[in-house]
Amino acid sequence: MRRRDPVDQFLRDLGNLFRARRMYPSGNEQVTRAARKAVDALAAVGDQVRIARIGDDLVVEDRIVPDPPAAVLALLDALSSAGREGAQFDPDTRPGDLSAWVERVVAGQLDGFAAAGIRTGSLHLTANQGSAGMVDAAAGYLSLMPGVRDALSDLAEERSGGLVRAREIVRAIAGQLATGEMLMNPIRGLKTHDDYTFTHALNVCVIASAIARSMGLHRGLTDTVGLAALCHDVGKEKIPPEILNKEGALDAREKAIMDQHPLHGAALLLRLPDRIDPLLPVVAYQHHLGTDGSGYPARPSAPRIHPASLLVAVADTYDALRTVRSYQRPVSEREAFAIMLRRWRQGKLHGEFLGVFADLLGVLQPGDPVTLSDGRDAFVAPVRGPDPLRPTVRTRDGETVPLATCTDLWVETLGEP
């Protein structure tokens, strides 16, 4: 009879422990026996075991486990309900500590829990982090950057595990958004072009995830949009560094090479050894295409652009406008949005997604000063109209103007409130 892999055996025994505790009270002999068996299996592994559920997948270390035990998935669902992303178990974990941990998971009360050899929180845990330290680290925006670098580097090299790392970043962002963390705040600061690739990917992921969540999309689709946003520029890894990092504007030949990065990204994602959602290569290919058919790469006439691509384009455009580059002066938050309004009127950006982003950014809100296209200064009126990009405004001479009904008048610039 073929011997089962030690990690697989531990997963099964851990799931059996969770199932036993849900069937029997704490301290029952069935629970105690199951805990001892799970600990023995863990000791046989001889190394730490880190587990998490990301979407429908069970992830152990950096690999997806095919046909995972149902009881382990149920345990991770309970862990998620308790506000934790995953868990790590050291090989010297004791039966009593494992039983106590499962007890707290079943009760949904992991706050303050501490046990030697068990850490709960994110998939990527370090040996010197306890539960509270890990949660604090995950809450920090910049603490996500090492994971972004690892994920995108692995994806660019087409290494298995890169997508797992990317999914974890997206779930960490989703967790912060779900608890009301203002992840938009770190993005508001102007950035230098140092480490631009990874910072840009993280920012676009946060913005796209926030837009999707604000629109009420279900969790699975919101996570997929966030993952596609994180990976949208992965094709730039195939662009020669002398073009990617050039000081100053690109010439025609260099721009033609740069414009191929959506094609490179889509092809790279399709070659990954991991199972991927088909939306990822679609967004990678389409994120520079406008609603009016403009943009790149060149495409046949009138193909349908996926809404997720148009959503990510809003996030991508904003962060690109706000970034300090060697060839581009930074623009303020409100200048950036005014430029995006112009691109929306030109048919480059999608109005519904831009409207949701306006609310997230806190622009075009009642009382905000604006300048209209005819040069008049006005303020956004308290009454909310049907279109957040065409608000009702009140001019300085007291005239109320519902822009939603005007075809020849619009908001041209935004003043500081």
C-alpha positions as CSV (number, residue, x, y, z in Angstrom):
1,M,0.0,0.0,0.0
2,R,1.4,3.4,-1.0
3,R,2.3,5.6,1.9
4,R,0.4,8.9,2.0
5,D,2.5,12.1,1.7
6,P,3.1,13.5,5.3
7,V,1.6,16.9,4.6
8,D,-1.4,15.3,3.0
9,Q,-1.8,13.1,6.1
10,F,-1.5,16.1,8.4
11,L,-4.2,18.0,6.4
12,R,-6.6,15.0,6.7
13,D,-5.9,14.6,10.4
14,L,-6.4,18.3,11.0
15,G,-9.7,18.2,9.2
16,N,-10.7,15.2,11.2
17,L,-9.9,17.0,14.4
18,F,-12.1,20.0,13.4
19,R,-14.9,17.6,12.4
20,A,-14.6,15.7,15.7
21,R,-14.8,18.9,17.8
22,R,-17.9,20.0,16.0
23,M,-19.5,16.6,16.7
24,Y,-18.3,16.2,20.3
25,P,-17.8,18.6,23.3
26,S,-14.4,19.9,24.3
27,G,-12.3,17.3,26.2
28,N,-14.2,14.3,24.6
29,E,-11.9,11.3,24.0
30,Q,-12.6,11.4,20.2
31,V,-11.4,15.0,20.1
32,T,-8.3,14.2,22.2
33,R,-7.4,11.2,20.1
34,A,-7.8,13.2,16.9
35,A,-5.5,16.0,18.2
36,R,-2.8,13.5,19.1
37,K,-3.0,12.0,15.7
38,A,-2.8,15.3,13.9
39,V,0.2,16.3,16.0
40,D,1.9,13.1,15.2
41,A,1.3,13.7,11.5
42,L,2.7,17.2,11.8
43,A,5.8,15.9,13.6
44,A,6.3,13.5,10.7
45,V,6.4,16.4,8.3
46,G,9.4,17.7,10.2
47,D,8.8,21.3,9.1
48,Q,6.3,24.1,9.5
49,V,3.1,23.8,7.5
50,R,1.3,27.0,6.3
51,I,-2.3,26.8,5.0
52,A,-4.9,29.2,3.7
53,R,-8.0,29.2,1.6
54,I,-7.9,31.6,-1.4
55,G,-11.1,31.6,-3.4
56,D,-12.0,27.9,-3.9
57,D,-8.4,26.7,-3.5
58,L,-6.6,25.2,-0.5
59,V,-3.0,26.6,-0.5
60,V,-0.2,25.0,1.4
61,E,3.0,27.0,1.3
62,D,3.0,28.2,-2.3
63,R,1.1,25.4,-4.0
64,I,-2.5,24.7,-4.6
65,V,-3.7,21.3,-3.3
66,P,-5.9,19.4,-5.7
67,D,-9.0,17.7,-4.3
68,P,-8.5,19.1,-0.8
69,P,-10.2,17.4,2.2
70,A,-13.7,19.0,2.7
71,A,-13.1,19.2,6.5
72,V,-10.0,21.3,6.0
73,L,-11.9,23.7,3.7
74,A,-14.6,23.9,6.4
75,L,-12.0,24.7,9.0
76,L,-10.6,27.5,6.8
77,D,-14.1,28.9,6.3
78,A,-14.5,29.1,10.0
79,L,-11.1,30.7,10.3
80,S,-12.1,33.3,7.7
81,S,-15.3,34.0,9.7
82,A,-13.1,34.7,12.7
83,G,-11.2,37.3,10.6
84,R,-8.1,35.3,9.8
85,E,-6.5,34.5,6.4
86,G,-4.7,31.3,7.3
87,A,-2.5,29.5,9.8
88,Q,0.9,28.1,10.4
89,F,1.8,25.1,12.5
90,D,5.3,24.2,13.7
91,P,6.4,20.6,13.9
92,D,6.7,20.7,17.7
93,T,3.1,21.8,18.3
94,R,1.5,20.0,21.3
95,P,-1.8,18.2,21.3
96,G,-3.3,20.4,24.0
97,D,-2.4,23.6,22.1
98,L,-3.8,22.3,18.8
99,S,-7.0,21.3,20.6
100,A,-7.3,24.7,22.2
101,W,-6.7,26.4,18.8
102,V,-9.5,24.3,17.2
103,E,-11.7,25.1,20.1
104,R,-11.3,28.9,19.5
105,V,-11.8,28.4,15.7
106,V,-15.1,26.6,16.3
107,A,-16.1,29.4,18.7
108,G,-15.0,32.2,16.3
109,Q,-12.9,33.7,19.1
110,L,-9.3,33.9,18.1
111,D,-8.5,37.4,19.5
112,G,-5.9,37.1,22.1
113,F,-5.2,33.5,21.5
114,A,-1.5,32.5,21.9
115,A,0.1,29.0,21.7
116,A,3.6,27.9,21.1
117,G,3.9,26.6,17.5
118,I,0.7,28.0,16.1
119,R,0.3,31.4,14.4
120,T,-2.9,32.6,12.7
121,G,-3.4,35.3,10.2
122,S,-1.8,35.5,6.7
123,L,-0.4,32.8,4.5
124,H,3.1,34.3,4.6
125,L,4.1,34.3,8.3
126,T,7.5,34.7,9.7
127,A,8.9,32.8,12.6
128,N,9.1,35.7,15.0
129,Q,5.6,37.0,14.4
130,G,2.7,36.2,16.8
131,S,-0.9,36.6,15.9
132,A,-1.2,40.2,16.9
133,G,2.1,41.2,15.2
134,M,1.1,39.5,12.0
135,V,-2.3,41.3,11.9
136,D,-0.6,44.7,12.5
137,A,1.8,44.0,9.7
138,A,-1.0,43.0,7.3
139,A,-2.8,46.2,8.1
140,G,0.1,48.3,6.9
141,Y,-0.1,49.3,3.3
142,L,3.6,49.2,2.6
143,S,3.9,45.9,4.3
144,L,2.2,44.4,1.2
145,M,5.0,45.5,-1.1
146,P,7.4,42.6,-0.5
147,G,4.6,40.2,-1.4
148,V,3.8,42.2,-4.5
149,R,7.4,42.0,-5.6
150,D,7.6,38.3,-5.0
151,A,4.3,37.7,-6.8
152,L,5.0,39.7,-9.9
153,S,8.5,38.5,-10.2
154,D,7.3,34.9,-10.0
155,L,4.6,35.6,-12.6
156,A,7.1,37.2,-14.9
157,E,9.4,34.2,-14.7
158,E,6.3,31.9,-15.1
159,R,7.1,30.1,-11.9
160,S,4.4,28.1,-10.1
161,G,3.3,29.8,-7.0
162,G,3.3,33.4,-8.3
163,L,-0.5,33.4,-8.7
164,V,-0.9,32.0,-5.2
165,R,1.1,35.0,-3.8
166,A,-0.9,37.4,-5.9
167,R,-4.1,36.0,-4.7
168,E,-3.0,36.4,-1.1
169,I,-2.3,40.1,-1.7
170,V,-5.7,40.6,-3.1
171,R,-7.4,38.8,-0.2
172,A,-5.4,41.0,2.3
173,I,-6.6,44.1,0.5
174,A,-10.2,42.8,0.4
175,G,-10.0,42.2,4.1
176,Q,-8.8,45.7,4.8
177,L,-11.6,47.2,2.6
178,A,-14.2,45.0,4.3
179,T,-13.2,46.4,7.7
180,G,-13.3,50.0,6.5
181,E,-9.6,50.6,6.4
182,M,-8.9,53.7,4.3
183,L,-6.4,52.2,1.9
184,M,-7.0,55.1,-0.4
185,N,-5.0,57.3,2.0
186,P,-1.5,55.9,1.3
187,I,-2.2,56.3,-2.4
188,R,-2.9,60.0,-2.1
189,G,0.7,60.8,-1.5
190,L,2.8,61.6,-4.6
191,K,5.3,58.9,-5.4
192,T,8.7,58.9,-7.1
193,H,9.4,56.6,-10.0
194,D,11.6,54.4,-7.7
195,D,10.0,50.9,-7.6
196,Y,7.3,52.2,-9.8
197,T,6.3,48.8,-11.3
198,F,5.3,47.3,-7.9
199,T,3.9,50.4,-6.3
200,H,1.7,51.0,-9.4
201,A,0.5,47.4,-9.4
202,L,-0.5,47.6,-5.7
203,N,-2.2,51.0,-6.1
204,V,-4.2,49.9,-9.2
205,C,-5.3,46.7,-7.3
206,V,-6.5,48.7,-4.3
207,I,-8.4,51.2,-6.4
208,A,-10.0,48.6,-8.7
209,S,-10.9,46.4,-5.7
210,A,-12.5,49.5,-3.9
211,I,-14.5,50.4,-7.0
212,A,-15.8,46.8,-7.5
213,R,-16.7,46.5,-3.8
214,S,-18.5,49.9,-3.9
215,M,-20.6,48.6,-6.8
216,G,-21.8,45.7,-4.8
217,L,-20.1,43.0,-6.9
218,H,-20.0,39.6,-5.1
219,R,-16.8,38.7,-3.3
220,G,-15.6,36.2,-5.9
221,L,-15.9,38.7,-8.8
222,T,-14.4,41.5,-6.7
223,D,-11.4,39.3,-5.9
224,T,-10.9,38.4,-9.5
225,V,-11.1,42.0,-10.6
226,G,-8.5,42.8,-7.9
227,L,-6.3,40.0,-9.1
228,A,-6.5,41.1,-12.7
229,A,-5.7,44.6,-11.7
230,L,-2.6,43.5,-9.7
231,C,-1.4,41.5,-12.8
232,H,-2.5,44.0,-15.5
233,D,1.1,45.3,-16.3
234,V,3.0,42.0,-15.9
235,G,3.8,42.2,-19.6
236,K,6.1,45.1,-18.9
237,E,8.6,42.5,-17.6
238,K,9.2,41.6,-21.3
239,I,10.0,45.2,-22.3
240,P,13.7,45.9,-22.6
241,P,14.9,47.8,-19.4
242,E,16.5,50.6,-21.5
243,I,13.0,51.4,-22.8
244,L,11.1,50.8,-19.6
245,N,13.4,53.0,-17.6
246,K,14.3,55.6,-20.2
247,E,14.7,59.2,-19.0
248,G,12.4,61.3,-21.1
249,A,9.8,60.5,-23.7
250,L,9.9,57.5,-26.0
251,D,10.5,57.8,-29.7
252,A,8.2,56.2,-32.2
253,R,10.1,52.9,-32.3
254,E,10.4,52.6,-28.5
255,K,6.7,53.5,-28.1
256,A,5.8,50.7,-30.6
257,I,7.7,48.2,-28.4
258,M,6.2,49.6,-25.2
259,D,2.7,49.3,-26.7
260,Q,3.2,45.5,-27.0
261,H,3.2,45.0,-23.2
262,P,-0.6,44.2,-23.1
263,L,0.0,41.4,-25.6
264,H,3.1,40.1,-23.7
265,G,1.1,40.2,-20.4
266,A,-1.9,38.2,-21.8
267,A,0.4,35.6,-23.4
268,L,2.4,35.3,-20.2
269,L,-0.7,34.7,-18.1
270,L,-2.0,32.1,-20.5
271,R,1.2,30.2,-20.2
272,L,1.2,30.0,-16.4
273,P,1.3,26.5,-15.0
274,D,-1.4,27.5,-12.4
275,R,-5.1,27.5,-13.1
276,I,-6.2,31.0,-13.8
277,D,-9.5,32.9,-14.3
278,P,-9.8,33.8,-18.0
279,L,-10.5,37.4,-17.0
280,L,-6.8,37.9,-16.1
281,P,-5.4,37.7,-19.6
282,V,-8.4,39.6,-21.0
283,V,-7.7,42.6,-18.6
284,A,-4.0,42.4,-19.3
285,Y,-4.7,42.7,-23.0
286,Q,-7.5,45.3,-22.9
287,H,-6.6,47.7,-20.1
288,H,-5.3,50.4,-22.6
289,L,-8.3,50.2,-24.8
290,G,-10.9,53.0,-24.6
291,T,-14.7,52.8,-24.7
292,D,-14.6,54.5,-28.1
293,G,-12.3,51.9,-29.7
294,S,-9.1,53.9,-29.3
295,G,-6.0,52.7,-27.6
296,Y,-3.7,49.8,-28.0
297,P,-2.9,47.1,-29.1
298,A,-4.8,47.4,-32.4
299,R,-7.9,45.4,-32.5
300,P,-10.6,44.4,-35.0
301,S,-13.6,46.8,-35.4
302,A,-16.2,46.8,-32.7
303,P,-15.2,43.9,-30.5
304,R,-16.6,44.0,-27.0
305,I,-14.3,45.3,-24.3
306,H,-14.9,43.5,-21.0
307,P,-16.3,45.7,-18.2
308,A,-13.5,44.6,-15.9
309,S,-11.0,46.0,-18.4
310,L,-12.8,49.3,-18.4
311,L,-12.9,49.3,-14.6
312,V,-9.2,48.6,-14.3
313,A,-8.5,51.3,-16.9
314,V,-10.0,53.9,-14.5
315,A,-7.7,52.8,-11.7
316,D,-4.7,52.6,-14.0
317,T,-5.2,56.0,-15.5
318,Y,-5.6,57.7,-12.1
319,D,-2.5,56.2,-10.6
320,A,-0.4,56.9,-13.7
321,L,-1.5,60.6,-13.6
322,R,-0.5,60.9,-10.0
323,T,2.9,59.3,-10.2
324,V,6.1,61.3,-10.4
325,R,8.1,60.0,-13.3
326,S,11.3,61.2,-15.0
327,Y,9.3,62.4,-18.0
328,Q,6.1,63.5,-16.3
329,R,5.3,66.2,-13.7
330,P,3.0,65.1,-10.9
331,V,-0.5,66.4,-10.9
332,S,-2.7,66.9,-7.9
333,E,-5.6,64.6,-7.0
334,R,-8.2,67.0,-8.4
335,E,-6.1,67.8,-11.5
336,A,-5.9,64.1,-12.2
337,F,-9.7,63.7,-11.9
338,A,-10.3,66.7,-14.1
339,I,-8.1,65.1,-16.8
340,M,-10.1,61.8,-16.3
341,L,-13.3,63.7,-16.8
342,R,-12.0,65.0,-20.1
343,R,-11.1,61.5,-21.2
344,W,-14.5,60.3,-20.2
345,R,-16.1,63.0,-22.3
346,Q,-13.8,61.9,-25.2
347,G,-15.0,58.3,-24.9
348,K,-11.8,57.0,-23.4
349,L,-13.0,56.1,-19.9
350,H,-16.2,54.4,-18.7
351,G,-18.6,56.8,-17.0
352,E,-20.2,54.5,-14.5
353,F,-16.8,53.3,-13.1
354,L,-15.5,56.8,-13.0
355,G,-18.6,58.0,-11.1
356,V,-18.1,55.4,-8.5
357,F,-14.4,56.4,-8.2
358,A,-15.5,60.0,-7.8
359,D,-17.4,59.1,-4.6
360,L,-14.5,57.0,-3.3
361,L,-12.1,59.9,-4.0
362,G,-14.5,62.4,-2.4
363,V,-14.7,64.7,-5.4
364,L,-17.7,66.4,-7.0
365,Q,-19.4,66.2,-3.6
366,P,-21.9,68.8,-2.3
367,G,-20.1,72.1,-1.7
368,D,-17.1,71.3,-3.9
369,P,-15.9,74.3,-6.0
370,V,-15.7,73.7,-9.8
371,T,-15.2,75.7,-12.9
372,L,-17.6,75.1,-15.8
373,S,-16.7,74.8,-19.4
374,D,-18.0,78.3,-20.1
375,G,-15.6,79.7,-17.5
376,R,-18.0,80.3,-14.7
377,D,-17.2,79.3,-11.1
378,A,-19.8,77.2,-9.3
379,F,-20.3,74.9,-6.4
380,V,-21.8,71.4,-6.4
381,A,-25.4,71.6,-5.1
382,P,-26.6,69.6,-2.1
383,V,-29.1,67.7,-4.3
384,R,-27.7,64.5,-5.8
385,G,-28.6,63.9,-9.4
386,P,-28.6,60.6,-11.3
387,D,-25.1,61.1,-12.7
388,P,-22.3,61.9,-10.3
389,L,-20.2,63.2,-13.2
390,R,-22.9,65.6,-14.2
391,P,-24.0,67.1,-10.9
392,T,-26.3,69.9,-10.3
393,V,-24.3,73.1,-9.6
394,R,-25.0,76.6,-8.3
395,T,-23.1,79.4,-9.9
396,R,-21.7,82.4,-7.9
397,D,-24.5,84.5,-9.2
398,G,-27.1,82.1,-7.8
399,E,-28.2,80.2,-10.9
400,T,-28.9,76.5,-10.4
401,V,-27.7,74.4,-13.4
402,P,-28.5,70.7,-13.7
403,L,-25.6,69.5,-15.8
404,A,-27.3,66.2,-16.4
405,T,-29.7,68.0,-18.8
406,C,-27.0,70.1,-20.5
407,T,-25.3,68.9,-23.7
408,D,-23.0,72.0,-24.0
409,L,-21.9,72.6,-20.5
410,W,-19.8,70.5,-18.1
411,V,-17.3,70.5,-15.3
412,E,-13.9,71.6,-16.7
413,T,-11.8,71.8,-13.5
414,L,-12.1,71.1,-9.8
415,G,-11.0,73.6,-7.2
416,E,-9.8,72.9,-3.7
417,P,-12.6,72.6,-1.1
